Amino acid sequence: MSLPKDGLPAEQVLDEIRALRTADRPTHGGRLFAYVYDPAVPGLDELAMSAYSLAAHVNGLDPTAFPSLLVMENALVGAAAQVLGGPPGVVGSVTSGGTESLLLAVKTARDARPDVDRPRMVAPVTAHAAFAKAAHYLGVALDLIPVDPDSLRPLATDVAAAIGPDTVLVACSAPSYAHGVVDPVAEIAEVAAAAGVRCHVDACFGGWTLPYLRRLGVDVPPFDFAVPGVTSISVDLHKYAYCPKGVSVLLHRDEELRRPQYFGYAGWPGYTMVNPVISSTRSGGPIAAAYAVLRHIGDSGYLALAGRTREAVRGLAAAVSDVDGLRLLAPAETTVVCFTSDGDPDLFVLADELAARGWHTQPQFAFGDLPASIHLTVAAAVAPQVAAFATDLAVAVDAARAAGPVVLPPVDPSAPLPELLAALGLSGGLPERMATVNTLLNAAPPALRERLLIDFLSHLQRP
């Protein structure tokens, strides 16, 4: 039972959690290329968890009651502003993650324009899906701009053409998550400024590492507050700042730009609600953990971690390029290696073969003119694993070629989920190999794919 009649001993409960965790992907060791960011810094987890426990019960709802949390939040914002070239006057807020930061960036831009009845936002098709989520939640129309199929970047002229009198925000990425490509931020911010529209840079993925890569000699295009037209930037500390999950920062160039981000309400008999972010009650645990991690690693430590990450990216990119039939979908210029194939080997079979050898990658489906691909998010912990990955990649490609491409059984993707799962032989749960499922999802139009995955997630999430 989820709630036992009598309480269980603490160690028994912890043993239950440890047993459950054995089914999870490995969060350390450099073999999971998505979702987690491992710096392989000894003692860092213990430090973060100790700091977390010190502030776990502190409530961020009222900084006057818990000033320690206010000090730590301001320190995190100040550190992010420093890394991202913020001039004097930059302000910001700590959020629970990139999606909340992007939701707030859109909300702030929308509320700054009360004169617009039907607000709109312009973004490239490669912008993170959280922008679509923000548009959906906040009633903002999303105008998507195509990207060049070779460079995977939008043209500033296309952005300019899409801006209209109801546009409240222009968004771009540094870099885009799927391919690791930095948009032409300077050109996009210029056309946004010329139209009097805010420009948000989604640097959730790369904002903490791109400045360090630049210091190491990588040709990183301008993307931060050094670009005059940039009005706000988001950066996740639980990515390449290597903090525990649940910490992002949303920065605004000045206080006046941030003001519409706040929500205040005094129209009830309780306390006056004033929130800078979406949540009211917030645990201080993630903020304290992030504060501890940043203070412990320090600027020189992050520079060294960026160097190890860059070394790993170069090694992985070379390993992919050395395999006949595989090619990089975009130059590996940031912290992403994204590759595709000419059809042989089948990418989804290859992902399974890599997983069978302990390498957990992220297959990505075809979109428009862009082919299906395999995405590798690369962190510092990957560097010692590059040679082993290169060896296993060559073996996995041979195995995938020997297995051949997936041939889908005769199924109707629009059938009810139980029928579809039965037709795919999945009634007993997900198989160890996902190539059949991924092939079906890749063949489905985006709207149908959304429905299938929503139905499946709903199928999983029940007691």
C-alpha positions in Angstrom: 0.0 0.0 0.0 1.1 3.5 -0.7 0.1 4.6 2.7 0.8 1.8 5.2 -1.3 1.4 8.3 1.7 1.7 10.5 4.8 3.7 9.7 7.8 1.8 8.3 11.4 2.0 9.6 13.4 4.7 7.9 16.0 2.4 6.5 13.3 0.1 5.0 11.8 3.1 3.2 15.2 4.1 1.9 15.9 0.6 0.7 12.6 0.7 -1.3 13.7 3.9 -3.0 17.2 2.4 -3.7 15.5 -0.6 -5.3 13.3 1.5 -7.4 16.3 3.6 -8.6 17.9 0.5 -10.1 15.6 0.7 -13.1 16.6 4.3 -13.9 19.2 5.4 -16.4 22.6 6.1 -14.9 22.9 9.8 -13.9 26.7 9.5 -13.5 29.5 8.0 -15.5 29.1 9.8 -18.9 26.9 7.3 -20.6 23.6 9.1 -20.6 23.4 11.8 -23.3 20.2 13.6 -22.2 18.4 14.8 -19.1 21.3 15.0 -16.7 24.6 16.9 -16.5 27.5 15.2 -14.7 30.7 17.2 -14.1 32.4 14.3 -12.4 33.6 16.5 -9.6 34.3 14.5 -6.4 32.2 15.4 -3.4 29.9 17.8 -5.4 26.7 15.7 -4.9 27.4 15.5 -1.1 27.9 19.2 -0.9 24.8 20.0 -2.9 22.6 17.7 -0.8 24.0 19.0 2.5 23.2 22.6 1.4 19.7 21.4 0.1 18.9 19.9 3.5 19.9 23.2 5.3 17.2 25.1 3.4 14.7 22.5 2.4 12.0 23.8 4.7 12.7 27.5 4.0 9.8 29.1 2.0 10.6 31.4 -0.8 7.1 32.9 -0.6 8.2 35.7 1.8 11.8 36.9 1.6 11.3 39.1 4.6 10.7 36.0 6.7 13.6 34.1 5.3 16.2 36.7 4.3 18.9 33.9 3.8 17.0 32.8 0.7 16.9 36.3 -0.7 20.7 36.7 -0.3 21.3 33.4 -2.1 18.8 34.1 -4.9 20.4 37.5 -5.5 23.8 35.9 -5.6 22.7 33.4 -8.2 21.2 36.2 -10.3 24.4 38.2 -9.9 26.5 35.3 -11.0 24.4 34.7 -14.1 24.5 38.3 -15.0 28.3 38.3 -14.7 28.6 35.2 -16.9 26.3 36.6 -19.5 27.8 40.1 -19.8 25.1 41.9 -17.9 25.6 45.7 -17.6 24.8 47.5 -14.4 21.1 47.4 -13.7 20.5 43.8 -14.8 17.9 42.1 -12.6 16.5 38.6 -12.5 14.6 35.9 -10.7 15.4 32.3 -9.9 12.8 29.8 -11.3 12.3 26.1 -11.1 13.7 25.4 -14.6 13.9 26.5 -18.2 10.2 26.0 -19.0 9.2 28.3 -16.1 11.8 30.9 -17.2 10.4 30.9 -20.8 6.8 31.0 -19.5 7.7 34.1 -17.5 9.6 35.7 -20.4 6.5 35.4 -22.6 4.2 36.5 -19.7 6.3 39.6 -19.1 6.3 40.6 -22.7 2.6 40.0 -23.0 1.7 42.0 -19.9 4.0 44.8 -21.0 1.7 45.5 -23.9 -1.8 45.9 -22.5 -2.7 47.8 -25.7 -2.5 44.5 -27.7 -5.7 42.5 -27.7 -4.3 39.5 -29.5 -0.6 39.2 -28.7 1.8 37.3 -30.9 5.3 35.9 -30.6 7.9 35.2 -33.4 10.3 32.3 -33.0 12.2 29.8 -35.2 10.8 26.3 -35.6 13.9 25.1 -33.7 13.0 27.1 -30.6 12.3 25.0 -27.6 8.9 23.5 -27.2 8.5 25.4 -24.0 7.7 28.5 -26.1 4.8 26.6 -27.6 3.7 25.7 -24.1 3.9 29.3 -23.0 1.9 30.4 -26.0 -0.7 27.8 -25.3 -1.0 28.7 -21.6 -0.9 32.4 -22.0 -3.1 32.9 -25.1 -0.2 34.2 -27.3 -0.2 33.3 -30.9 3.1 31.6 -32.0 4.4 32.6 -35.5 7.1 30.1 -36.4 9.9 30.9 -38.8 11.6 28.2 -40.9 15.3 27.6 -40.7 17.8 27.0 -43.4 18.0 23.2 -43.9 21.8 23.4 -44.1 22.8 25.9 -41.4 19.7 25.1 -39.2 19.5 28.9 -38.5 16.6 31.3 -39.2 17.2 34.4 -41.4 16.8 37.7 -39.7 14.9 39.0 -42.8 12.3 36.3 -42.2 12.0 37.3 -38.6 11.6 40.9 -39.6 8.9 40.0 -42.1 6.9 38.1 -39.4 6.9 41.0 -36.9 3.6 42.8 -36.9 1.8 45.4 -34.8 0.6 42.7 -32.4 4.0 41.1 -31.9 5.1 41.4 -28.3 8.2 39.1 -28.3 10.8 37.8 -30.6 12.7 34.7 -29.4 15.9 32.9 -30.4 18.2 30.2 -29.1 21.8 30.0 -27.9 22.0 27.3 -28.8 18.9 25.4 -30.0 18.5 22.2 -28.0 17.9 19.7 -30.9 21.0 20.6 -32.9 23.3 22.7 -30.7 23.2 25.6 -33.2 23.4 29.3 -32.0 20.9 31.5 -33.8 22.0 34.8 -35.4 21.1 36.6 -32.2 22.7 40.0 -33.1 20.8 40.2 -36.4 17.5 39.0 -34.9 17.8 41.4 -31.9 18.5 44.3 -34.3 15.3 43.8 -36.3 13.3 43.3 -33.1 14.7 46.5 -31.6 13.9 48.4 -34.9 10.3 47.2 -34.5 10.2 48.2 -30.9 9.7 44.6 -29.8 11.4 42.7 -26.9 13.9 40.0 -27.8 14.4 37.0 -25.5 17.4 34.7 -25.8 16.8 31.2 -24.7 20.2 30.3 -23.3 18.8 27.8 -20.9 20.8 25.1 -22.6 24.1 26.8 -23.3 24.1 30.1 -21.5 26.4 28.9 -18.7 28.9 27.2 -21.0 29.1 29.3 -24.2 30.9 32.2 -22.5 33.5 29.8 -21.1 33.9 28.1 -24.6 34.5 31.6 -26.0 37.3 32.2 -23.4 38.8 28.9 -24.6 39.0 30.2 -28.1 35.8 28.8 -29.6 34.2 31.1 -32.1 31.0 31.7 -30.3 28.8 34.4 -32.0 27.5 37.2 -29.9 24.3 36.2 -28.0 24.3 37.8 -24.6 23.7 41.3 -23.1 26.6 42.5 -25.2 24.0 42.5 -28.0 22.1 45.8 -27.6 18.7 44.6 -28.7 18.6 41.6 -26.2 16.1 42.5 -23.5 16.0 39.2 -21.5 18.0 35.9 -21.2 17.2 32.6 -19.5 19.9 30.3 -18.3 19.5 27.0 -16.5 21.9 26.4 -13.6 20.9 22.7 -13.4 22.5 22.2 -16.8 26.1 23.3 -17.3 26.4 25.1 -14.0 26.0 21.4 -12.7 23.5 22.2 -10.0 20.8 19.8 -8.8 17.5 19.9 -10.7 15.1 22.7 -10.2 17.1 25.9 -10.7 17.0 28.4 -13.7 17.6 32.2 -13.9 15.6 34.7 -15.9 17.5 37.9 -16.5 16.1 41.3 -17.7 18.3 44.2 -18.9 16.7 46.5 -16.4 14.1 46.8 -13.6 11.5 48.4 -15.8 11.6 45.5 -18.3 11.1 43.0 -15.5 8.2 44.8 -13.7 5.4 43.1 -15.7 6.8 39.7 -14.6 5.4 40.1 -11.1 1.9 39.1 -10.1 0.2 40.9 -7.2 -3.3 40.4 -5.8 -4.9 42.1 -2.8 -8.6 41.4 -3.6 -9.2 38.8 -0.9 -9.1 38.9 2.9 -5.8 37.0 3.3 -2.3 38.1 2.8 -1.5 40.2 -0.3 0.0 37.8 -2.8 3.1 39.1 -4.6 5.0 36.6 -6.7 8.0 37.2 -9.0 7.6 33.6 -10.4 4.8 31.2 -11.1 5.0 29.4 -7.7 4.1 31.0 -4.4 5.5 28.5 -2.0 9.0 27.5 -3.0 11.5 25.3 -1.2 14.8 26.9 -0.5 16.6 23.6 -1.0 17.3 23.8 -4.8 18.4 27.5 -4.4 20.8 26.7 -1.5 22.2 23.7 -3.4 22.9 25.9 -6.5 24.5 28.5 -4.3 26.8 25.9 -2.8 27.7 24.4 -6.1 28.5 27.8 -7.8 30.6 28.9 -4.8 32.5 25.6 -4.7 33.3 25.3 -8.4 34.1 28.9 -9.1 34.9 30.7 -12.3 38.2 28.8 -12.9 36.5 25.5 -12.2 33.8 26.2 -14.8 36.4 27.1 -17.3 38.2 23.8 -16.7 34.9 21.9 -17.0 34.1 23.7 -20.3 37.5 22.6 -21.6 36.8 18.9 -20.8 33.4 19.2 -22.3 34.8 20.7 -25.5 37.4 17.9 -25.6 34.6 15.3 -25.4 32.5 17.0 -28.1 35.4 16.9 -30.5 36.1 13.3 -29.8 32.5 12.2 -30.2 32.1 14.2 -33.4 35.3 12.6 -34.8 34.0 9.2 -33.9 30.7 9.8 -35.7 32.4 11.3 -38.8 34.7 8.2 -39.0 31.8 5.9 -39.5 30.6 5.3 -43.1 26.9 6.1 -43.4 26.8 8.6 -40.5 27.1 12.3 -40.7 26.9 15.3 -38.4 23.6 17.1 -38.9 25.3 20.3 -37.7 28.9 21.2 -36.9 29.6 20.3 -33.3 30.4 23.8 -32.2 28.8 23.9 -28.7 28.0 21.0 -26.4 25.8 18.9 -28.7 26.7 16.2 -31.2 23.8 15.6 -33.5 24.0 13.1 -36.3 21.9 11.3 -38.9 22.4 8.6 -41.4 21.7 8.0 -45.1 19.2 5.3 -44.1 21.8 2.6 -43.5 22.1 2.0 -40.6 18.5 2.6 -39.4 19.0 5.3 -36.7 16.4 3.9 -34.3 17.9 0.4 -34.5 21.3 2.0 -33.9 20.0 3.8 -30.8 18.9 0.4 -29.5 22.2 -1.2 -30.3 24.0 1.6 -28.4 21.6 1.2 -25.5 22.4 -2.5 -25.4 26.1 -1.5 -24.9 25.3 0.9 -22.1 25.0 4.2 -24.1 21.7 6.0 -23.7 21.1 8.5 -26.5 18.1 10.6 -27.5 16.5 9.8 -30.9 14.8 12.7 -32.6 12.1 12.4 -35.2 12.1 13.9 -38.7 10.6 17.4 -39.0 9.8 19.0 -42.3 13.0 18.9 -44.4 15.1 17.8 -41.4 15.8 14.1 -41.1 15.6 11.9 -38.0 18.7 12.2 -35.9 20.4 11.1 -32.7 21.1 13.8 -30.2 24.0 13.7 -27.7 24.1 16.2 -24.9 27.7 16.2 -23.8 28.9 17.0 -20.3 32.3 17.0 -18.7 32.0 13.5 -17.4 31.9 12.2 -21.0 35.5 13.0 -21.7 37.0 9.8 -20.3 34.4 7.7 -22.1 35.0 9.0 -25.7 37.4 6.2 -26.8 35.0 3.5 -25.5 32.1 5.2 -27.2 33.9 5.3 -30.5 34.6 1.6 -30.3 31.1 0.7 -29.4 29.6 3.0 -32.0 31.4 1.1 -34.8 30.3 -2.2 -33.4 26.7 -0.9 -33.0 26.6 0.3 -36.5 27.6 -3.1 -37.8 25.0 -4.7 -35.6 22.3 -2.3 -36.8 23.1 -3.0 -40.4 23.0 -6.7 -39.8 19.5 -6.4 -38.1 18.2 -4.2 -40.9 15.6 -1.5 -40.7 12.4 -1.8 -38.8 9.4 -3.1 -40.7 6.2 -1.9 -39.0 3.4 -4.5 -38.5 0.0 -3.5 -40.1 -1.3 -1.1 -37.5 -3.7 1.8 -37.5 -1.9 4.7 -35.6 -5.3 6.3 -35.0 -6.7 3.2 -33.2 -7.4 3.4 -29.5 -4.3 3.0 -27.4 -5.0 -0.5 -26.0 -5.5 -1.8 -29.6 -2.4 -0.1 -30.8 -0.2 -1.5 -28.0 -1.6 -5.0 -28.6 -0.9 -4.7 -32.3 2.7 -3.7 -31.5 3.1 -6.5 -28.9 3.4 -4.0 -26.1 0.5 -5.0 -23.9 3.0 -6.1 -21.2 4.8 -2.8 -21.1 7.6 -1.1 -23.0 10.2 -3.4 -24.7 13.9 -3.1 -24.0 14.3 -2.1 -27.7 12.4 0.9 -28.8 13.0 1.0 -32.6 9.5 -0.2 -33.5 7.9 2.4 -31.3 10.2 5.2 -32.5 9.6 4.2 -36.2 5.9 4.4 -35.7 6.1 7.8 -34.0 8.5 9.0 -36.7 5.9 8.1 -39.3 3.0 9.7 -37.5 2.1 13.4 -38.3 3.0 15.6 -35.3 -0.6 16.0 -34.1 -1.1 12.3 -34.1 2.2 11.8 -32.4 1.2 14.2 -29.7 -2.0 12.3 -29.1 -0.3 9.0 -29.0 2.2 10.1 -26.5 -0.3 11.9 -24.3 -2.5 8.8 -24.3 0.5 6.7 -23.4 1.7 9.0 -20.6 -1.8 9.0 -19.2 -1.8 5.2 -19.4 1.4 5.1 -17.3 0.4 7.8 -14.7 -2.2 6.0 -12.6 -1.9 4.2 -9.3 
